Structures are given as structure tokens and as C-alpha cells.
């Protein structure tokens, strides 16, 4: 069984040479990964994502908590006996060995299979990866994409319960990364094995995963499907991290049925205002979040039209990104179709729909309407 349970897991490092203090790399993390699931752990550099993966692999000791793979607690089990196979960022291929020998080496060390059985697994994996014609070459004669396929094939031949991948595509160019994302998804579907994939690239996380776990400073900020973390971010960190360009944050307060910001106001319905009042105190500082694609060019006579000036237009093919100056606000990012091309310094009016608004507490960054949904789910 490829089910993985991470239960109250922490990782500490000594903070100084004399052992005083400690650095917390992973802080009391708990979540389950279902058998056959593709889960991506994503976050900025230093968030603890690779450390967490290495603890699952057995390459880092666990300071607190426990990790189960299937029904076994694996804290004290050696990496080669955990039923996992790992693909690293740098591929870690032996330059003096052929592709065939690189793929077979780990299997020969950790299994009692005959040489014929090992070679059959190698050839089957090479065919799956499309490198059957490269088996007698050495890694130095292969492209980066081919080396990545060899490293993945080396993991496949072990027939593990769980595949662990630590930023395996980060050394490839953009076009090849996009192609290899599709290849890894195909491999996951063909094998039906549990995949735990680590990346700092949110596009990889959103396009490949059944679920995404977002980490920051060793803490899990949110776990959910790509759709959930994008459309229902639990806090400002997730809202800002997921999406390109990032969500626009505006400081506001609710006054009656008006969200009042720096030199702009936005009227909301009484029903929406009541939902906000249920979760906030009078005069509480809030952050209005709106995604760039949910902002549109509006008629100046619209009730909630906001005046802005175009600072920079950034064409990205089918879309244009508009970077706007608004009175009292540093920047507002808008994503529009590629045929919308205002001139720099043009005066524009923009707006957005009430249903697309996210509201966060300024004090702790929590999405107040997500809190409402969570409370209802617990009650039910």
C-alpha cells in the first residue's frame, strides 16, 4: 500500500556551534497522502518542503512525530527498506556507467532478483521512458531531458510503493519542463503509484497534482485540490503565492455596506456585508483580495468604477498584463485579453464583481469567508 501518513512531524537543527537554540525547519506537520495519489509539496525557498520529503525518504532524521508508509512506522527503517524511490534535482547518475547499468545498479543492491529479471525491468522502464535506444550510452552523451528520463527510469525499475521527486525538472529549459510535466503525469497514470513531488514552481504544482500542500516557514498553510487553493485560499500567503500575476491586496474597512480603501470605495450587497460582519468586529482592518483576471475595464459611470493610470503594459501572447497606478495604492495588476492595448499613462476605470472578492483579516491574514465555510462544515 502506498498510503503515507505524516503525523506531527518536526525537524530541528542546532542554531549555534555551542548547541544553544534551534532552527525549526519543519514544524508539527500532519497530513495523509492516499494510495495512488499525486501530491505536490510547494513553497518558497526555505519553507521546509525538501526537508519533509527527505524525512519520508529516510535521508533526514525525524526530530519529533512519526511517518507511516502503509501500515509501517518508518522512522527507524533504512531508506532502502522503506519501499520508496527518489528522483533528485541533479539526477545523481554515475558518469562511468552506461544508462543500463545506472538503472540497474540500485535494484541489484537492494533485491534478490536474477540478472535476467533485473535486465527485463530495465528494458521495460526504458521503453516506458522512451530511452530504449540510449541504454548502452553513458550519461555524458545525453541531453538534460534524457538524463532526467534515466533518473526517473531508475526509480521505476525498483517498483516502489511511493515515488519521491525533489524538483526533478528545475535544471531543464522551459519548453522541456512543460513536456516532462506531461510525461510524469502519464507515468503516474500508467503505474497508479503514490507520487510525492516537491517544487517551488506553482505552475508545476497546479497542473500536475491531485492535491497541493503549500508550506511556508515549516508550516502547512493549506492542503487542497488545485482548484481549492486557487479559488478558496485560506490566508494571504496562499493567495499571494498561488497565481501569476499574484492576487491584488487592498487595505480596507467595512463601513455599512461599503468597503473603504485608500481613495476608493466599493459598494457590496447587504447580504455580503452581513456575512462579513458575522466574522469581524467593528472597524477591523481587512485586506480585499482580487485576482488580476477578475478585474475588467469598466465604464466610468459604473457604481464601483475605480480610476487608475496605466504604468506598464506587459504583453504575454494571448494576454496582456496591465500594471496600474491608483491613488494611495502602489500597484494594481490586471490581466486582460491580448487585443486590449491601452497606451502608457492612459486614464482607465476598472472594476470587479462582488462574487470574485476575497477578504482577509489584516491581523493574521486569515480568509474570513473561508473561516465561515470551515465552521459550517464542522457543524454539519
N, C-alpha and C positions, 0 to 999 in steps of 0.2 A: 504494500500500500504506500502511495506517495503522499499521504497526508502529513503536513508539517504543523506542529503546534509550538509557538513561541510564547513562553509563559513567564511574565515578569522578569524579562532578561535585561541585565545591565552589564556594561563593560566600563571598568575604571582603569586609569593609568596613573602612576605616581606623578605628582605635579612638580616635584623638585628632586634634586640629587640626594637630599637627606631624607626623602620619603614623606615629608610633610605635605599635607594636602593631596588632592587627587583631581585628575581630569576625567570628567564624565563623558565618554564617547557615545554610549547608548544608555538611555535612562528609563528603566522599568517598562520595557516594550512588551506588549502582549497582542497577538492576533493568530488566527488559524489560516492555513492555506489548504484548500480542498484537494483531494486526489485528482490529478489531471488538470488542475487549474494553471493558468498563466498569470502570475502575479508579478508586477513590476514595482520595485522599490525605487523611488525617485526623490531627489532633493539636491540642494546646492552642495558645493564642496564643503567637507567638514560636518555634514549632517549626520554621519554615522551609518550610512547605507552600506558601504563596503565592509565596515567592521561587523555589522549584523550578518551579512552574507558569509563572511569568513568564520563567524561563530557557528553558523549552520554547517559549514564545511568541516569544521574542526581545526581550522588553521589559526584560530584565536581562542584562548581560554575564556570561559564564561565567568564573570565575577559574581553574579547573582542570577537566580532563576534557573529555568531548565528548558531544553529544546527536545521535542519528541519528533521522530520520523517514524511514521506508522505508529506502532504501539510501544516503541523503544525510547527510553530516555537516552540520548546520545552524548550527554555532557562529557563522559569519560571514555567514549569509544574513539578509537583512532580513525583518522579521516578515511583511510582506505576500506574500513569496515562499516562505514555509515550508509552505504548504498547510494552515494551521491557521486556526481561527476561535474567538474568545474571547468568552465572556459574563461580564460583570463583576458585582460585587456591587451597584453603583449604576446599572446598566443603560446609562449614558452615552448617552442619547438626545438628539438635537438638539431643543430645545423649539420652535424656529421652523419646523421641518419637519413635514409630515404623516407618519403612520405609513408610508405607501407610500414616501415619499422617504427616511425613515430607513432602511428595509430595503434600499432600492436603492442608497444612497449609496456604501457601501464596494465593492459589486460594480461600479459604474460606474467607480470609480477604479482598480481592480486587474484588470479584464478587458477584452477587446475585444468583448464581446457587444453586439449591437444593442439599441436601446431596447426593441423588442418582446420580445426574448429575456429581457432583464432584468425587464420587467414580468410576463412569464409566470412566471418563477421567484418573484417577489414574491407573486403571487397564489396560486401553488401552496403556498408556505410559509405564507402567511396562512391558507389553508384547513386545512392540517395543524395549525396552532396555534389554530384556532377564532377568528380575529380578522379574517375576511374582511369583516365589516361595519364595521370600525374603520379601514380603510385611508385614508380621507380626513380623519380626525380628527388632532388634534395631541396629543402625549404628556400635556400638562397636563390634558386632559379624561378621561384613562383612569385606571382603578384601578391599584394596585400590581401586582396579578396580571396585568392586561392589559399593563402596561409590561414586565413580565418576559417575557411571550409575544412582544412585539415584539422585545426584545433577542435572544431565542432564535431567532426567525424571521430576524432579520438575519444571524445566523450560518449558518442553514440554507441561505439563498439562495446562499452562496458555495460550497456543495458541497465542504467541506474534507475532507482526509484525516483530520484529527483535530479534535475539538471539545474546547476547554478551558473549564472553568467554575469561576470563583473565587467560592465562596459565593453563588451566584445567588439563593438563597431566604431569605437571612438578614434581609431587610427586610420579609418577609411575616408575617402573623399565623399562629398555629399551625395553624388549620384549612386555610388556603390553602397553607401549606407542605406539608402532608400530601397535598393534592390535586395540587400541582405536582410532587411526587416521582413520583407515578404517571404524570403527563404526560411527564416527562423519560424515564422508563423506556420508555414507549410509543414516544416519538420514537426512542430508541436502537434498539429492536427494529425499527421501520419502516425506519430508514436503514441499520442494520448498520455504522455508522461507529464508529471508536475514540473513546471518551469518557474524558477525564481530568478528574475532578471533585474540587475541593478544598472541604473543610468542617471546622468544628470540632465539628459535631454528629454524635455517634457513631450516632444513630438513622438519620440520612440515609445514613451510610456503610454500615450493616449492612443496610438494606432495599433499597438501590439497586444494589449493586455485584456484579460477578463476583468481584473481589478487592479487598482493602483494604490500603493501605500506611500503617502507623502511624509517625508521626515524633515525635521529641522532641529538642529542642536540636540540630536539624540532622542527626540520625542516624536511620536507619531502624531501628525496634525490631522490626518483624515485618511480613511480607507474606504474605497468605493469603486464603482464602475467608472470608466472614463466620463460617461455622461453625468454621473452624480457629482464627481469632483469639479467638473466644469460648470455645471448649471446650479449646483447647490453647495458652493464652498462653505465649509464650517467656520472659517475665520479669514481675516485679511491676508495672512500669509499665503494660504491656499489660493485665494482669489487673485493675488498678485503673481504667484508662481506659475499658475496654470493659465495658459492663454498667451497668444502673441499677436499684436501687442498686448501688454498687460492691461488689466482692468483699471479704469479711471477711478481714483478715490477723491471725493469732495467732502470736506468737513461741513456738517450741517447740524441744525437743531430743529425739532418739531415744534411749531407754534400753531396750534389749532389744527388745520388741515394743510399747513404749508411747511415744506422743508426749506429752511432758510440757510443759505450758504453765503460765502463772501461775494457780495454784489450780484447774487442771483437768487431767485426763489422758484420753487417747484410745487405746484398745487397737486395734492393727491386726494383720492376719494375719502369720504368719511369712513367707509368700511376699512380701507387700508390704514388710515390714521388710527382707527380703533385697535387694529392688530398691533400696531407699533406701540401704542400707549400701554397695552397689556403687558408688554415686555420691558418697558423703560420707566424711568422716573422723570418727573417734570424737569425740563431744562437739561436733560442729559445730553452730553456731546456724542454725536453719532458720525459715522462715515457713510456717505452714499456711494455705492459702487455701481458702475455701469460699464459694460464691456464695449470696446470700440465699435464692434459690428452692430450694436444695438442703438447707436446714435445715428441720426439722419439729419440731412439738411432740411430745415423747416421754413415755413412761411413766417415772415416777421409778425404777422397778426395772430399766429397760434398762441393759445393761452400760456403754454410753457416754453415758448421760444426763448433761447438764451443767445446773447450776442457774443461773437468771437471773431478773431482775426487769424487768417492763415499765416503761420510762421514758416512751415516747411511742408512740401509735398514730396512723399517718397513713393515712387512707382514700384510695384512688385508684381508686374504681369497683369493678371486678371483683376487685381485690386490696387487701389491707391491708399496709402496711409497719410492722413492729414494730421499735422501737429499744430494745434490751435493755441493761441493766447487768449485767455479770458481774464477779465478784470478780477484781481485778487487771487488768481489761481495760476500756478506756474505753467501748467501744460494740460491740454486735453487731447487725447488720441482718438481719432475717428477712422474707421475702416469703411471705405466706400468702393463702389464698382470702378473698374479701370477707366470707364469713359467719363467719370466725374473728375474734372481737372480745373478747379479754381486757380486763380493766379495768387502768387505770394502777396501778402498784405491785404488781400481781399477781405471785406467785411462779410461775415456769414452769420446766419442764425441757425442754431441746431436745437434738437430736442430728442426725447426718448420716451418710450411708453412706460407707464407705471408698472406693468407686469414684468418688465425687464430689470427693475431696480433691485439691488441688494443693499441691506442696511446692517451696519456693523457697530458694535459698541466701540467707542474710541478708547475706553479704558483698558479693555482686554482683547479687542479685535474680534470678538465672537459675532457670528451672524445671528442677529436676534430672531429672524424669522425661521432660520434653521433650528434654533433652540425651541421654538414653538412647535415645530413638527416633531422633534425628538420627544418632547414631553407628551404629545398626543399619542405617539407610538408606544411609549412606555405604559401609559394609562390603558391603552387598548389591550 
